[in-house]
Amino acid sequence: MEPDRREAERAGLCATCQYDRIVRSDRGSVFHQCQRAATDPSFPQYPNLPVLHCRGYELKSGGQASNTSGQK
């Protein structure tokens, strides 16, 4: 399985969401930070992955749509 596909499966909706920001630690760990959390405290800053349902999900331009959206 290719690395991007593995990450997309690990992250769920976050992998294709326009509000996702990838954060890499000095030790090489990768985290998905939800940018919606900066303005709406009901969104977790670092959601538990994989995110399968999210009321704030919006497909980023150039991303692939997921058929799963709903509540976070």
mmCIF file of the N, C-alpha and C atoms, coordinates in Angstrom:
data_MODEL
# 
_entry.id   MODEL 
# 
loop_
_atom_site.group_PDB 
_atom_site.id 
_atom_site.type_symbol 
_atom_site.label_atom_id 
_atom_site.label_alt_id 
_atom_site.label_comp_id 
_atom_site.label_asym_id 
_atom_site.label_entity_id 
_atom_site.label_seq_id 
_atom_site.pdbx_PDB_ins_code 
_atom_site.Cartn_x 
_atom_site.Cartn_y 
_atom_site.Cartn_z 
_atom_site.occupancy 
_atom_site.B_iso_or_equiv 
_atom_site.pdbx_formal_charge 
_atom_site.auth_seq_id 
_atom_site.auth_comp_id 
_atom_site.auth_asym_id 
_atom_site.auth_atom_id 
_atom_site.pdbx_PDB_model_num 
ATOM 1   N N  . MET A 1 1  ? 0.856   -1.183 0.000  1.00 0.00 ? 1  MET A N  1 
ATOM 2   C CA . MET A 1 1  ? 0.000   0.000  0.000  1.00 0.00 ? 1  MET A CA 1 
ATOM 3   C C  . MET A 1 1  ? 0.894   1.235  0.000  1.00 0.00 ? 1  MET A C  1 
ATOM 4   N N  . GLU A 1 2  ? 0.575   2.217  -0.809 1.00 0.00 ? 2  GLU A N  1 
ATOM 5   C CA . GLU A 1 2  ? 1.391   3.430  -0.908 1.00 0.00 ? 2  GLU A CA 1 
ATOM 6   C C  . GLU A 1 2  ? 1.258   4.283  0.358  1.00 0.00 ? 2  GLU A C  1 
ATOM 7   N N  . PRO A 1 3  ? 2.284   5.067  0.709  1.00 0.00 ? 3  PRO A N  1 
ATOM 8   C CA . PRO A 1 3  ? 2.280   5.840  1.955  1.00 0.00 ? 3  PRO A CA 1 
ATOM 9   C C  . PRO A 1 3  ? 1.106   6.805  2.072  1.00 0.00 ? 3  PRO A C  1 
ATOM 10  N N  . ASP A 1 4  ? 0.742   7.524  1.011  1.00 0.00 ? 4  ASP A N  1 
ATOM 11  C CA . ASP A 1 4  ? -0.358  8.480  1.101  1.00 0.00 ? 4  ASP A CA 1 
ATOM 12  C C  . ASP A 1 4  ? -1.671  7.782  1.406  1.00 0.00 ? 4  ASP A C  1 
ATOM 13  N N  . ARG A 1 5  ? -1.862  6.640  0.809  1.00 0.00 ? 5  ARG A N  1 
ATOM 14  C CA . ARG A 1 5  ? -3.099  5.875  1.042  1.00 0.00 ? 5  ARG A CA 1 
ATOM 15  C C  . ARG A 1 5  ? -3.143  5.357  2.480  1.00 0.00 ? 5  ARG A C  1 
ATOM 16  N N  . ARG A 1 6  ? -2.012  4.901  2.986  1.00 0.00 ? 6  ARG A N  1 
ATOM 17  C CA . ARG A 1 6  ? -1.964  4.439  4.378  1.00 0.00 ? 6  ARG A CA 1 
ATOM 18  C C  . ARG A 1 6  ? -2.316  5.572  5.329  1.00 0.00 ? 6  ARG A C  1 
ATOM 19  N N  . GLU A 1 7  ? -1.763  6.756  5.084  1.00 0.00 ? 7  GLU A N  1 
ATOM 20  C CA . GLU A 1 7  ? -2.046  7.912  5.941  1.00 0.00 ? 7  GLU A CA 1 
ATOM 21  C C  . GLU A 1 7  ? -3.506  8.308  5.836  1.00 0.00 ? 7  GLU A C  1 
ATOM 22  N N  . ALA A 1 8  ? -4.069  8.251  4.637  1.00 0.00 ? 8  ALA A N  1 
ATOM 23  C CA . ALA A 1 8  ? -5.482  8.588  4.451  1.00 0.00 ? 8  ALA A CA 1 
ATOM 24  C C  . ALA A 1 8  ? -6.369  7.615  5.224  1.00 0.00 ? 8  ALA A C  1 
ATOM 25  N N  . GLU A 1 9  ? -6.022  6.352  5.222  1.00 0.00 ? 9  GLU A N  1 
ATOM 26  C CA . GLU A 1 9  ? -6.801  5.373  5.974  1.00 0.00 ? 9  GLU A CA 1 
ATOM 27  C C  . GLU A 1 9  ? -6.641  5.575  7.475  1.00 0.00 ? 9  GLU A C  1 
ATOM 28  N N  . ARG A 1 10 ? -5.456  5.937  7.912  1.00 0.00 ? 10 ARG A N  1 
ATOM 29  C CA . ARG A 1 10 ? -5.197  6.174  9.337  1.00 0.00 ? 10 ARG A CA 1 
ATOM 30  C C  . ARG A 1 10 ? -5.934  7.412  9.829  1.00 0.00 ? 10 ARG A C  1 
ATOM 31  N N  . ALA A 1 11 ? -5.985  8.461  9.018  1.00 0.00 ? 11 ALA A N  1 
ATOM 32  C CA . ALA A 1 11 ? -6.570  9.733  9.436  1.00 0.00 ? 11 ALA A CA 1 
ATOM 33  C C  . ALA A 1 11 ? -8.063  9.830  9.164  1.00 0.00 ? 11 ALA A C  1 
ATOM 34  N N  . GLY A 1 12 ? -8.575  9.060  8.238  1.00 0.00 ? 12 GLY A N  1 
ATOM 35  C CA . GLY A 1 12 ? -9.987  9.162  7.890  1.00 0.00 ? 12 GLY A CA 1 
ATOM 36  C C  . GLY A 1 12 ? -10.275 10.448 7.142  1.00 0.00 ? 12 GLY A C  1 
ATOM 37  N N  . LEU A 1 13 ? -11.352 11.114 7.506  1.00 0.00 ? 13 LEU A N  1 
ATOM 38  C CA . LEU A 1 13 ? -11.763 12.341 6.819  1.00 0.00 ? 13 LEU A CA 1 
ATOM 39  C C  . LEU A 1 13 ? -10.713 13.451 6.890  1.00 0.00 ? 13 LEU A C  1 
ATOM 40  N N  . CYS A 1 14 ? -9.954  13.483 7.959  1.00 0.00 ? 14 CYS A N  1 
ATOM 41  C CA . CYS A 1 14 ? -8.950  14.542 8.116  1.00 0.00 ? 14 CYS A CA 1 
ATOM 42  C C  . CYS A 1 14 ? -7.988  14.604 6.930  1.00 0.00 ? 14 CYS A C  1 
ATOM 43  N N  . ALA A 1 15 ? -7.693  13.463 6.348  1.00 0.00 ? 15 ALA A N  1 
ATOM 44  C CA . ALA A 1 15 ? -6.721  13.399 5.258  1.00 0.00 ? 15 ALA A CA 1 
ATOM 45  C C  . ALA A 1 15 ? -7.130  14.227 4.049  1.00 0.00 ? 15 ALA A C  1 
ATOM 46  N N  . THR A 1 16 ? -8.434  14.465 3.866  1.00 0.00 ? 16 THR A N  1 
ATOM 47  C CA . THR A 1 16 ? -8.891  15.232 2.703  1.00 0.00 ? 16 THR A CA 1 
ATOM 48  C C  . THR A 1 16 ? -9.665  16.494 3.090  1.00 0.00 ? 16 THR A C  1 
ATOM 49  N N  . CYS A 1 17 ? -9.599  16.878 4.355  1.00 0.00 ? 17 CYS A N  1 
ATOM 50  C CA . CYS A 1 17 ? -10.341 18.052 4.830  1.00 0.00 ? 17 CYS A CA 1 
ATOM 51  C C  . CYS A 1 17 ? -9.501  19.317 4.694  1.00 0.00 ? 17 CYS A C  1 
ATOM 52  N N  . GLN A 1 18 ? -10.143 20.391 4.255  1.00 0.00 ? 18 GLN A N  1 
ATOM 53  C CA . GLN A 1 18 ? -9.426  21.655 4.098  1.00 0.00 ? 18 GLN A CA 1 
ATOM 54  C C  . GLN A 1 18 ? -8.996  22.260 5.437  1.00 0.00 ? 18 GLN A C  1 
ATOM 55  N N  . TYR A 1 19 ? -9.563  21.819 6.543  1.00 0.00 ? 19 TYR A N  1 
ATOM 56  C CA . TYR A 1 19 ? -9.209  22.355 7.862  1.00 0.00 ? 19 TYR A CA 1 
ATOM 57  C C  . TYR A 1 19 ? -8.142  21.541 8.576  1.00 0.00 ? 19 TYR A C  1 
ATOM 58  N N  . ASP A 1 20 ? -7.613  20.529 7.912  1.00 0.00 ? 20 ASP A N  1 
ATOM 59  C CA . ASP A 1 20 ? -6.581  19.683 8.496  1.00 0.00 ? 20 ASP A CA 1 
ATOM 60  C C  . ASP A 1 20 ? -5.206  20.304 8.291  1.00 0.00 ? 20 ASP A C  1 
ATOM 61  N N  . ARG A 1 21 ? -4.399  20.276 9.338  1.00 0.00 ? 21 ARG A N  1 
ATOM 62  C CA . ARG A 1 21 ? -3.004  20.723 9.258  1.00 0.00 ? 21 ARG A CA 1 
ATOM 63  C C  . ARG A 1 21 ? -2.146  19.597 9.806  1.00 0.00 ? 21 ARG A C  1 
ATOM 64  N N  . ILE A 1 22 ? -1.173  19.183 9.012  1.00 0.00 ? 22 ILE A N  1 
ATOM 65  C CA . ILE A 1 22 ? -0.251  18.127 9.441  1.00 0.00 ? 22 ILE A CA 1 
ATOM 66  C C  . ILE A 1 22 ? 0.821   18.752 10.329 1.00 0.00 ? 22 ILE A C  1 
ATOM 67  N N  . VAL A 1 23 ? 1.023   18.169 11.503 1.00 0.00 ? 23 VAL A N  1 
ATOM 68  C CA . VAL A 1 23 ? 2.053   18.618 12.441 1.00 0.00 ? 23 VAL A CA 1 
ATOM 69  C C  . VAL A 1 23 ? 2.999   17.444 12.651 1.00 0.00 ? 23 VAL A C  1 
ATOM 70  N N  . ARG A 1 24 ? 4.286   17.676 12.427 1.00 0.00 ? 24 ARG A N  1 
ATOM 71  C CA . ARG A 1 24 ? 5.300   16.632 12.627 1.00 0.00 ? 24 ARG A CA 1 
ATOM 72  C C  . ARG A 1 24 ? 6.169   17.003 13.823 1.00 0.00 ? 24 ARG A C  1 
ATOM 73  N N  . SER A 1 25 ? 6.347   16.038 14.711 1.00 0.00 ? 25 SER A N  1 
ATOM 74  C CA . SER A 1 25 ? 7.176   16.275 15.888 1.00 0.00 ? 25 SER A CA 1 
ATOM 75  C C  . SER A 1 25 ? 8.653   16.102 15.519 1.00 0.00 ? 25 SER A C  1 
ATOM 76  N N  . ASP A 1 26 ? 9.507   16.537 16.415 1.00 0.00 ? 26 ASP A N  1 
ATOM 77  C CA . ASP A 1 26 ? 10.950  16.358 16.223 1.00 0.00 ? 26 ASP A CA 1 
ATOM 78  C C  . ASP A 1 26 ? 11.332  14.880 16.151 1.00 0.00 ? 26 ASP A C  1 
ATOM 79  N N  . ARG A 1 27 ? 10.502  14.031 16.727 1.00 0.00 ? 27 ARG A N  1 
ATOM 80  C CA . ARG A 1 27 ? 10.771  12.590 16.742 1.00 0.00 ? 27 ARG A CA 1 
ATOM 81  C C  . ARG A 1 27 ? 10.161  11.860 15.554 1.00 0.00 ? 27 ARG A C  1 
ATOM 82  N N  . GLY A 1 28 ? 9.514   12.607 14.662 1.00 0.00 ? 28 GLY A N  1 
ATOM 83  C CA . GLY A 1 28 ? 8.968   12.001 13.459 1.00 0.00 ? 28 GLY A CA 1 
ATOM 84  C C  . GLY A 1 28 ? 7.512   11.580 13.533 1.00 0.00 ? 28 GLY A C  1 
ATOM 85  N N  . SER A 1 29 ? 6.857   11.816 14.659 1.00 0.00 ? 29 SER A N  1 
ATOM 86  C CA . SER A 1 29 ? 5.435   11.498 14.763 1.00 0.00 ? 29 SER A CA 1 
ATOM 87  C C  . SER A 1 29 ? 4.623   12.484 13.939 1.00 0.00 ? 29 SER A C  1 
ATOM 88  N N  . VAL A 1 30 ? 3.504   12.017 13.405 1.00 0.00 ? 30 VAL A N  1 
ATOM 89  C CA . VAL A 1 30 ? 2.636   12.858 12.590 1.00 0.00 ? 30 VAL A CA 1 
ATOM 90  C C  . VAL A 1 30 ? 1.293   12.995 13.290 1.00 0.00 ? 30 VAL A C  1 
ATOM 91  N N  . PHE A 1 31 ? 0.824   14.241 13.401 1.00 0.00 ? 31 PHE A N  1 
ATOM 92  C CA . PHE A 1 31 ? -0.456  14.539 14.031 1.00 0.00 ? 31 PHE A CA 1 
ATOM 93  C C  . PHE A 1 31 ? -1.301  15.345 13.062 1.00 0.00 ? 31 PHE A C  1 
ATOM 94  N N  . HIS A 1 32 ? -2.620  15.187 13.178 1.00 0.00 ? 32 HIS A N  1 
ATOM 95  C CA . HIS A 1 32 ? -3.556  15.958 12.369 1.00 0.00 ? 32 HIS A CA 1 
ATOM 96  C C  . HIS A 1 32 ? -4.223  16.967 13.287 1.00 0.00 ? 32 HIS A C  1 
ATOM 97  N N  . GLN A 1 33 ? -3.994  18.248 13.012 1.00 0.00 ? 33 GLN A N  1 
ATOM 98  C CA . GLN A 1 33 ? -4.553  19.322 13.823 1.00 0.00 ? 33 GLN A CA 1 
ATOM 99  C C  . GLN A 1 33 ? -5.753  19.919 13.095 1.00 0.00 ? 33 GLN A C  1 
ATOM 100 N N  . CYS A 1 34 ? -6.869  20.027 13.786 1.00 0.00 ? 34 CYS A N  1 
ATOM 101 C CA . CYS A 1 34 ? -8.080  20.599 13.205 1.00 0.00 ? 34 CYS A CA 1 
ATOM 102 C C  . CYS A 1 34 ? -8.050  22.115 13.375 1.00 0.00 ? 34 CYS A C  1 
ATOM 103 N N  . GLN A 1 35 ? -8.012  22.836 12.262 1.00 0.00 ? 35 GLN A N  1 
ATOM 104 C CA . GLN A 1 35 ? -7.965  24.288 12.304 1.00 0.00 ? 35 GLN A CA 1 
ATOM 105 C C  . GLN A 1 35 ? -9.300  24.904 12.722 1.00 0.00 ? 35 GLN A C  1 
ATOM 106 N N  . ARG A 1 36 ? -10.381 24.138 12.637 1.00 0.00 ? 36 ARG A N  1 
ATOM 107 C CA . ARG A 1 36 ? -11.685 24.638 13.110 1.00 0.00 ? 36 ARG A CA 1 
ATOM 108 C C  . ARG A 1 36 ? -11.661 24.844 14.619 1.00 0.00 ? 36 ARG A C  1 
ATOM 109 N N  . ALA A 1 37 ? -10.829 24.111 15.335 1.00 0.00 ? 37 ALA A N  1 
ATOM 110 C CA . ALA A 1 37 ? -10.752 24.220 16.792 1.00 0.00 ? 37 ALA A CA 1 
ATOM 111 C C  . ALA A 1 37 ? -10.310 25.613 17.241 1.00 0.00 ? 37 ALA A C  1 
ATOM 112 N N  . ALA A 1 38 ? -9.627  26.351 16.377 1.00 0.00 ? 38 ALA A N  1 
ATOM 113 C CA . ALA A 1 38 ? -9.157  27.693 16.730 1.00 0.00 ? 38 ALA A CA 1 
ATOM 114 C C  . ALA A 1 38 ? -10.317 28.678 16.908 1.00 0.00 ? 38 ALA A C  1 
ATOM 115 N N  . THR A 1 39 ? -11.419 28.442 16.217 1.00 0.00 ? 39 THR A N  1 
ATOM 116 C CA . THR A 1 39 ? -12.557 29.359 16.291 1.00 0.00 ? 39 THR A CA 1 
ATOM 117 C C  . THR A 1 39 ? -13.813 28.729 16.866 1.00 0.00 ? 39 THR A C  1 
ATOM 118 N N  . ASP A 1 40 ? -13.826 27.406 16.989 1.00 0.00 ? 40 ASP A N  1 
ATOM 119 C CA . ASP A 1 40 ? -14.994 26.702 17.518 1.00 0.00 ? 40 ASP A CA 1 
ATOM 120 C C  . ASP A 1 40 ? -14.520 25.635 18.502 1.00 0.00 ? 40 ASP A C  1 
ATOM 121 N N  . PRO A 1 41 ? -14.678 25.883 19.798 1.00 0.00 ? 41 PRO A N  1 
ATOM 122 C CA . PRO A 1 41 ? -14.167 24.948 20.798 1.00 0.00 ? 41 PRO A CA 1 
ATOM 123 C C  . PRO A 1 41 ? -14.864 23.582 20.814 1.00 0.00 ? 41 PRO A C  1 
ATOM 124 N N  . SER A 1 42 ? -15.945 23.427 20.062 1.00 0.00 ? 42 SER A N  1 
ATOM 125 C CA . SER A 1 42 ? -16.601 22.124 20.015 1.00 0.00 ? 42 SER A CA 1 
ATOM 126 C C  . SER A 1 42 ? -15.825 21.120 19.161 1.00 0.00 ? 42 SER A C  1 
ATOM 127 N N  . PHE A 1 43 ? -14.836 21.605 18.412 1.00 0.00 ? 43 PHE A N  1 
ATOM 128 C CA . PHE A 1 43 ? -13.976 20.721 17.620 1.00 0.00 ? 43 PHE A CA 1 
ATOM 129 C C  . PHE A 1 43 ? -12.697 20.447 18.402 1.00 0.00 ? 43 PHE A C  1 
ATOM 130 N N  . PRO A 1 44 ? -12.284 19.181 18.491 1.00 0.00 ? 44 PRO A N  1 
ATOM 131 C CA . PRO A 1 44 ? -11.028 18.887 19.183 1.00 0.00 ? 44 PRO A CA 1 
ATOM 132 C C  . PRO A 1 44 ? -9.831  19.353 18.347 1.00 0.00 ? 44 PRO A C  1 
ATOM 133 N N  . GLN A 1 45 ? -8.833  19.912 18.995 1.00 0.00 ? 45 GLN A N  1 
ATOM 134 C CA . GLN A 1 45 ? -7.656  20.386 18.263 1.00 0.00 ? 45 GLN A CA 1 
ATOM 135 C C  . GLN A 1 45 ? -6.923  19.229 17.596 1.00 0.00 ? 45 GLN A C  1 
ATOM 136 N N  . TYR A 1 46 ? -6.793  18.126 18.310 1.00 0.00 ? 46 TYR A N  1 
ATOM 137 C CA . TYR A 1 46 ? -6.172  16.918 17.768 1.00 0.00 ? 46 TYR A CA 1 
ATOM 138 C C  . TYR A 1 46 ? -7.169  15.773 17.917 1.00 0.00 ? 46 TYR A C  1 
ATOM 139 N N  . PRO A 1 47 ? -7.998  15.531 16.895 1.00 0.00 ? 47 PRO A N  1 
ATOM 140 C CA . PRO A 1 47 ? -9.035  14.501 17.012 1.00 0.00 ? 47 PRO A CA 1 
ATOM 141 C C  . PRO A 1 47 ? -8.455  13.095 17.055 1.00 0.00 ? 47 PRO A C  1 
ATOM 142 N N  . ASN A 1 48 ? -9.208  12.203 17.673 1.00 0.00 ? 48 ASN A N  1 
ATOM 143 C CA . ASN A 1 48 ? -8.845  10.777 17.662 1.00 0.00 ? 48 ASN A CA 1 
ATOM 144 C C  . ASN A 1 48 ? -9.031  10.247 16.251 1.00 0.00 ? 48 ASN A C  1 
ATOM 145 N N  . LEU A 1 49 ? -8.028  9.555  15.763 1.00 0.00 ? 49 LEU A N  1 
ATOM 146 C CA . LEU A 1 49 ? -8.064  9.056  14.389 1.00 0.00 ? 49 LEU A CA 1 
ATOM 147 C C  . LEU A 1 49 ? -8.415  7.575  14.363 1.00 0.00 ? 49 LEU A C  1 
ATOM 148 N N  . PRO A 1 50 ? -9.052  7.110  13.338 1.00 0.00 ? 50 PRO A N  1 
ATOM 149 C CA . PRO A 1 50 ? -9.507  7.850  12.159 1.00 0.00 ? 50 PRO A CA 1 
ATOM 150 C C  . PRO A 1 50 ? -10.826 8.570  12.435 1.00 0.00 ? 50 PRO A C  1 
ATOM 151 N N  . VAL A 1 51 ? -10.968 9.742  11.852 1.00 0.00 ? 51 VAL A N  1 
ATOM 152 C CA . VAL A 1 51 ? -12.226 10.483 11.944 1.00 0.00 ? 51 VAL A CA 1 
ATOM 153 C C  . VAL A 1 51 ? -13.130 9.951  10.839 1.00 0.00 ? 51 VAL A C  1 
ATOM 154 N N  . LEU A 1 52 ? -14.254 9.385  11.229 1.00 0.00 ? 52 LEU A N  1 
ATOM 155 C CA . LEU A 1 52 ? -15.180 8.785  10.269 1.00 0.00 ? 52 LEU A CA 1 
ATOM 156 C C  . LEU A 1 52 ? -16.409 9.650  10.029 1.00 0.00 ? 52 LEU A C  1 
ATOM 157 N N  . HIS A 1 53 ? -16.719 10.521 10.988 1.00 0.00 ? 53 HIS A N  1 
ATOM 158 C CA . HIS A 1 53 ? -17.860 11.433 10.870 1.00 0.00 ? 53 HIS A CA 1 
ATOM 159 C C  . HIS A 1 53 ? -17.434 12.790 11.405 1.00 0.00 ? 53 HIS A C  1 
ATOM 160 N N  . CYS A 1 54 ? -17.758 13.856 10.670 1.00 0.00 ? 54 CYS A N  1 
ATOM 161 C CA . CYS A 1 54 ? -17.408 15.200 11.135 1.00 0.00 ? 54 CYS A CA 1 
ATOM 162 C C  . CYS A 1 54 ? -18.378 16.212 10.544 1.00 0.00 ? 54 CYS A C  1 
ATOM 163 N N  . ARG A 1 55 ? -19.038 16.961 11.400 1.00 0.00 ? 55 ARG A N  1 
ATOM 164 C CA . ARG A 1 55 ? -19.995 17.963 10.925 1.00 0.00 ? 55 ARG A CA 1 
ATOM 165 C C  . ARG A 1 55 ? -19.298 19.143 10.267 1.00 0.00 ? 55 ARG A C  1 
ATOM 166 N N  . GLY A 1 56 ? -18.007 19.304 10.490 1.00 0.00 ? 56 GLY A N  1 
ATOM 167 C CA . GLY A 1 56 ? -17.268 20.418 9.915  1.00 0.00 ? 56 GLY A CA 1 
ATOM 168 C C  . GLY A 1 56 ? -16.432 20.058 8.699  1.00 0.00 ? 56 GLY A C  1 
ATOM 169 N N  . TYR A 1 57 ? -16.542 18.820 8.253  1.00 0.00 ? 57 TYR A N  1 
ATOM 170 C CA . TYR A 1 57 ? -15.721 18.368 7.126  1.00 0.00 ? 57 TYR A CA 1 
ATOM 171 C C  . TYR A 1 57 ? -16.032 19.140 5.857  1.00 0.00 ? 57 TYR A C  1 
ATOM 172 N N  . GLU A 1 58 ? -14.981 19.601 5.203  1.00 0.00 ? 58 GLU A N  1 
ATOM 173 C CA . GLU A 1 58 ? -15.089 20.211 3.870  1.00 0.00 ? 58 GLU A CA 1 
ATOM 174 C C  . GLU A 1 58 ? -13.902 19.718 3.055  1.00 0.00 ? 58 GLU A C  1 
ATOM 175 N N  . LEU A 1 59 ? -14.200 19.177 1.894  1.00 0.00 ? 59 LEU A N  1 
ATOM 176 C CA . LEU A 1 59 ? -13.176 18.637 1.012  1.00 0.00 ? 59 LEU A CA 1 
ATOM 177 C C  . LEU A 1 59 ? -12.229 19.749 0.569  1.00 0.00 ? 59 LEU A C  1 
ATOM 178 N N  . LYS A 1 60 ? -10.930 19.517 0.724  1.00 0.00 ? 60 LYS A N  1 
ATOM 179 C CA . LYS A 1 60 ? -9.966  20.508 0.248  1.00 0.00 ? 60 LYS A CA 1 
ATOM 180 C C  . LYS A 1 60 ? -9.860  20.409 -1.261 1.00 0.00 ? 60 LYS A C  1 
ATOM 181 N N  . SER A 1 61 ? -9.546  21.515 -1.888 1.00 0.00 ? 61 SER A N  1 
ATOM 182 C CA . SER A 1 61 ? -9.426  21.499 -3.344 1.00 0.00 ? 61 SER A CA 1 
ATOM 183 C C  . SER A 1 61 ? -8.306  20.556 -3.742 1.00 0.00 ? 61 SER A C  1 
ATOM 184 N N  . GLY A 1 62 ? -8.563  19.739 -4.744 1.00 0.00 ? 62 GLY A N  1 
ATOM 185 C CA . GLY A 1 62 ? -7.587  18.757 -5.184 1.00 0.00 ? 62 GLY A CA 1 
ATOM 186 C C  . GLY A 1 62 ? -7.637  17.460 -4.400 1.00 0.00 ? 62 GLY A C  1 
ATOM 187 N N  . GLY A 1 63 ? -8.488  17.399 -3.365 1.00 0.00 ? 63 GLY A N  1 
ATOM 188 C CA . GLY A 1 63 ? -8.596  16.188 -2.558 1.00 0.00 ? 63 GLY A CA 1 
ATOM 189 C C  . GLY A 1 63 ? -9.599  15.228 -3.150 1.00 0.00 ? 63 GLY A C  1 
ATOM 190 N N  . GLN A 1 64 ? -9.660  14.063 -2.567 1.00 0.00 ? 64 GLN A N  1 
ATOM 191 C CA . GLN A 1 64 ? -10.630 13.067 -2.998 1.00 0.00 ? 64 GLN A CA 1 
ATOM 192 C C  . GLN A 1 64 ? -11.761 13.036 -1.987 1.00 0.00 ? 64 GLN A C  1 
ATOM 193 N N  . ALA A 1 65 ? -12.960 13.011 -2.486 1.00 0.00 ? 65 ALA A N  1 
ATOM 194 C CA . ALA A 1 65 ? -14.127 12.992 -1.605 1.00 0.00 ? 65 ALA A CA 1 
ATOM 195 C C  . ALA A 1 65 ? -14.235 11.661 -0.887 1.00 0.00 ? 65 ALA A C  1 
ATOM 196 N N  . SER A 1 66 ? -14.671 11.732 0.342  1.00 0.00 ? 66 SER A N  1 
ATOM 197 C CA . SER A 1 66 ? -14.996 10.530 1.090  1.00 0.00 ? 66 SER A CA 1 
ATOM 198 C C  . SER A 1 66 ? -16.511 10.453 1.157  1.00 0.00 ? 66 SER A C  1 
ATOM 199 N N  . ASN A 1 67 ? -17.047 9.280  1.165  1.00 0.00 ? 67 ASN A N  1 
ATOM 200 C CA . ASN A 1 67 ? -18.492 9.157  1.215  1.00 0.00 ? 67 ASN A CA 1 
ATOM 201 C C  . ASN A 1 67 ? -19.008 9.145  2.642  1.00 0.00 ? 67 ASN A C  1 
ATOM 202 N N  . THR A 1 68 ? -18.172 9.499  3.611  1.00 0.00 ? 68 THR A N  1 
ATOM 203 C CA . THR A 1 68 ? -18.568 9.485  5.011  1.00 0.00 ? 68 THR A CA 1 
ATOM 204 C C  . THR A 1 68 ? -18.429 10.879 5.593  1.00 0.00 ? 68 THR A C  1 
ATOM 205 N N  . SER A 1 69 ? -19.529 11.471 5.978  1.00 0.00 ? 69 SER A N  1 
ATOM 206 C CA . SER A 1 69 ? -19.494 12.715 6.718  1.00 0.00 ? 69 SER A CA 1 
ATOM 207 C C  . SER A 1 69 ? -20.708 12.738 7.628  1.00 0.00 ? 69 SER A C  1 
ATOM 208 N N  . GLY A 1 70 ? -20.688 13.622 8.607  1.00 0.00 ? 70 GLY A N  1 
ATOM 209 C CA . GLY A 1 70 ? -21.785 13.662 9.544  1.00 0.00 ? 70 GLY A CA 1 
ATOM 210 C C  . GLY A 1 70 ? -21.378 14.417 10.786 1.00 0.00 ? 70 GLY A C  1 
ATOM 211 N N  . GLN A 1 71 ? -21.326 13.788 11.929 1.00 0.00 ? 71 GLN A N  1 
ATOM 212 C CA . GLN A 1 71 ? -20.989 14.445 13.186 1.00 0.00 ? 71 GLN A CA 1 
ATOM 213 C C  . GLN A 1 71 ? -19.580 14.128 13.643 1.00 0.00 ? 71 GLN A C  1 
ATOM 214 N N  . LYS A 1 72 ? -18.954 15.069 14.286 1.00 0.00 ? 72 LYS A N  1 
ATOM 215 C CA . LYS A 1 72 ? -17.646 14.864 14.902 1.00 0.00 ? 72 LYS A CA 1 
ATOM 216 C C  . LYS A 1 72 ? -17.842 14.627 16.364 1.00 0.00 ? 72 LYS A C  1 
# 
